[in-house]
Amino acid sequence: MSHPHPELGSPPPLPQGGLRIIALGGLGEIGRNMAVFEYDGRLLIVDCGVLFPDPEQPGVDLILPDFDYIRDRLDDVEAIVLTHAHEDHIGAVPYLLRERRDIPLVGSRLTLAFIEAKLTEHRIQPVKHQVVEGERHTFGPFDLEFFAVNHSIPDAVAVAIRTPAGIVLHTGDFRMDQLPSDGRLTDLGGFARLGSEGVDLLMSDSTNAEVPGFVTSEREIGPVIDEVIRTSSKRVIVASFASHVHRVQQVMDAAARHGRKVALIGRSMVRNMGVARDLGYLHVPPDLIVDGREIEGWPPEDVVLICTGSQGEPMAALSRMANRDHPIRVAEGDTVLLASSLVPGNETAVNKVINGLTRWGARVVHKGNAKVHVSGHAAAGELLYVLNLVRPSNFMPVHGEWRHLRAHAKLAALTGVPDDNIVIAEDGVVVDLVDGQAKITGAVQAGYVYVDGSSVGEITDVSLKDRRILGDEGFVSVVVVVDSTTGKVTAGPEIHARGSGIDPTAFEDIIPQIEKALQDRAADGVVDMQQIRQVVRRTVGRWVSDTYRRRPMIIPVVVEV
């Protein structure tokens, strides 16, 4: 999907001393987060993530930001700053590094470890620059200061970007849990200090801007998980994001307390938790972990499985279990715990998985019937708190769908940010910070780039439309042989259909119509093969629409002799 902006032209040259900000993803959507900052001809990128496809994008594995805007300027990129290690912030990094491998990756210890493990699969050795909250580092004209923020993954950071044009604070994803399981608080004191210095533009996480109050503390989830494991008579299968170290820690601790072994299921889960354990972010009790390939031989009351698939992803372990397409067979009496919130748009897929698991006799515990997850994103009360601490001159909501961005903008207005200084942008919109004022000045291309198997960018919206038609309506192929000189039919037409819901014998009614249409064109002297194919397509398409009220894909095959 492209986001054209007919009312916005190409941006003018950036004024001397101005800072340009362009989001290539993450605005108007949950995912694909990527922001490009430009000052004095140099570029800084904050995050480079992926978006996961919805049912309207059949066959697509991942959706990337469109790199076209920076493709000819990759040598101008000083660094890629990664705020944390979730896929919607780091998943597209391998695809960008394919185009320039030595762009420095800037991030915290765990974030860089996660991305390095991912890049190993792409055979890329990254240039890493590890940072710690409280530090300042300079990359070209960009002076960066890092702040600890609490999120649903350890080691997340916010970044303040200082240039002569002003100070920009990008929060990344954050919440204000006052009792975090790892003891790492969001640095509100640092935000307040920066606010006293003067923040010219605040770019803040908008995901929960519609949710009133404050997010529940992570610590309240532990007892619920413990109770689920304690009261389950057979196996417990926990589905979580493969990066949610805190949640996996809570599950492991509860399993150890109740004498159960733990198996990690899914390549990304095994990889990420191995990295977290090696770096000391995940503390695994001795002899707790067993090989997932051996888990079927253990008594069901003695095991806990931790797997991927909490969002209903078709190829993830939990979905395959629900479809009986996994070595681990869900059985009567098993308990499945979905330890995550729903990413908007995934509701149908998750409900399908829940129904599939329930069919096999499992008890499914999820956010809808138990307090088994808290959001990693700040609610409205927390966002107001940050706005009042930072007191920005300009505000730009990021990371959210349109309803989230507009809700966050209203919060900013309530705290006193002038309406003219609140910029609601979407992907591709150019925002310039000049003389202390942030304004929209144009737009660039920022469409979707689809990853389908090994192909990147080869699938287009037209291709997806064809796939949707094939999936919904099927296809009808018509083979006809014509004389290349006269255009007259010498054999056929022969009709085949798949998935169209049309009885093959019914095509006997349309064959005379095709023959007559082709005879009329031949009489008119039409011998162009493309025109003949169009005649066949229109004739069959009109008949199917009038007779069956369906619109299958019509594939005319014209053979010249």
Buried (B, 14 or more C-beta within 10 A) or exposed (E): EEBEBEEBEEBEEBEEBBBBBBBBBBBBBBBBBBBBBBBBEBBBBBBBBBBBBBEEBBEBBBBBBBBBBBEEEBEEBBBBBBBBBBBBBBBBBBBBBEEEEEBBBBBBBBBBBBBBBBBEEEEBEBEBBEBEBEEEBEBBBBBBBBBBBBBBBBBBBBBBBBBEBBBBBBBBBBBBBEEBBBEBBBBBEBBBEBBEEEBBBBBBBBBBBBBEEBBBBBBEBBEBBBEBBEEBEBBBBBBBBBBBBBBBBBBBBBBBEBEBBBBBBBEBBBBBBBBBBEBEBBEBEEEBBBEBEEBEEBEBBBBBBBBBBBBBBEEBBBBBBBEEEBEBEBEEBBBBBBBBBBBBBBEEBBBBBBEBBBEBEBBBBBBEEBEBBBBBBBBBBBBBBBBEBBBBBBBBBBBBBEEBBBBBBEBBBEBEBEEEBBBBBBBBBBBBBBEEBBEBBBBBBBBBBBBBEEEBBEBEEEBBEBBBBBEEBBBBBBBBBBEEEEBBBEEBBEBBBEBBEBEEEBBEEBBEBBBEBBEEBBEEEBBEBEEBBBBBBEBBBEBBEEEBEBEBBBBBBBEEE
